[in-house]
Amino acid sequence: MSNDSFTEVTSQSYFQRIGGAFKGIVIGIILILVSCVLLFWNEGRAVKRYKTLVEGSKTVISVAADSVDASHEQQLVHLTGMATSDETLTDQELGVSAASVIMLRRTSTMFQWQEKSSTKTEKKLGGSEQQTTTYTYSKVWTEQLIDSSSFKKTEGHQNPANMPFKSRQLTSRQVSVGSFFLSPSLISNITNYEPLTVDGNLALPSGWSGRGQVMNDGFYLGTDPANPQVGDVRISYQVVKPLEVSVIAKQAGDHLQPYQAQAGDAIELLELGVHDAQAMFEQEQQSNTILTWMLRAGGFFLMFIGISMILKPLSVLADVIPAVGSLIETGTGLIAFLLAGILSSLIIAVAWFVFRPLIAILALSLAGGLIFLVVKKLKKGKPIQGASAVQPPPLP
């Protein structure tokens, strides 16, 4: 694929940089506040989800999927079976149909120009800063329309103003597992797509006759698939066919719906394949743990960026001599990292006292006990005061 590049050199004066750094303090404060809210909320979310899953694992009942037992009405049930649908899904725009499938997805990509940029910053004596930005242009297949009017260099890199066909997904309204019908949210978790072979006798879309072709997996709207041009479109189809699934949800008549636990969260799980109830709950607990640590990391990162922005004026002011400014920037970066770690830990600790006080007290007691043992050990290792004045008798 062809590509080219364009380089632009810009500069900022010392006073412009100072002004920008002080304006960044406001953004830094906002980021710190957002981080605090995120970290505190995440601990509450994690505890509620954990307690909900524990509650569900103790109350869930495994049932047969081939019949509805009224005695389990409104209870949390677990079942396995084939997820099937009797519907025929049709892409009305292009006439592609698939019978007895759960989902039909149309993927439409257009060959377009894409702009990427990389910037190299160089500090100058006196505090100014020079930025050299290189813009690279290449042609790519992408589902999203790229607005070329925002490119730095628009000449020779124009994309079409719109895409003739966009990607879309069709979902069966009724999907059943045995005698039970799945809720829309459960159906959305069935994503085992596989390619759909398109009928070669289908007509090309209106206006594309003579400059496109029907292919096994869809349509190619353009002159030559081996030599794509900007504006060419590829359309392919995938389907989700009937497959075996395991479900945990509330039995409401012959429908499976979200189960509201007393712990405060809802339970509605679906996994592909055959899994027992406890394995599904263990998998969900692992997912909850991973999400909790990802959000903790996100909160820490926001805190670090916020503190870094607040401390930024210090390094900018010292950039009159670039080497000094770089040294201070490294120092403030380390300080921001340490402060972010301390503040994030404090917020999480406060959240633990609110949402899981018993564990917080136990953890604090354990930490206190360890500190006591360390201090006691250090005291035992100290020399006795005045001992140095008592000397052993000289050897003969």
Secondary structure, DSSP 8 states (H G I E B T S, - for coil): --EEEEEEEEEE-HHHHHHHHHHHHHHHHHHHHHHHHHHHHHHHHHHHHHHHHHHHHHH-EE--TTS--GGGTTSEEEEEEEEE---EEEETTTTEEEES-SEEEEEEEEEEEEEEEEEEEEE-TTS-EEEEEEEEEEEEEESS---GGGSS--TT----SS-SS--EEEE-S--EETTEEE-HHHHTT----EE----TT----TT-TTSEEEETTEEEESS-TTS--TT-EEEEEEEE--EEEEEEEEEETTEEE-EE-TTS-EE-EEEES---HHHHHHHHHHHHHHHHHHHHHHHHHHHHHHHHHHHHHHHHHGGGSHHHHHHHHHHHHHHHHHHHHHHHHHHHHHHHHHH-HHHHHHHHHHHHHHHHHHHHHHHHHS--TTGGGS------
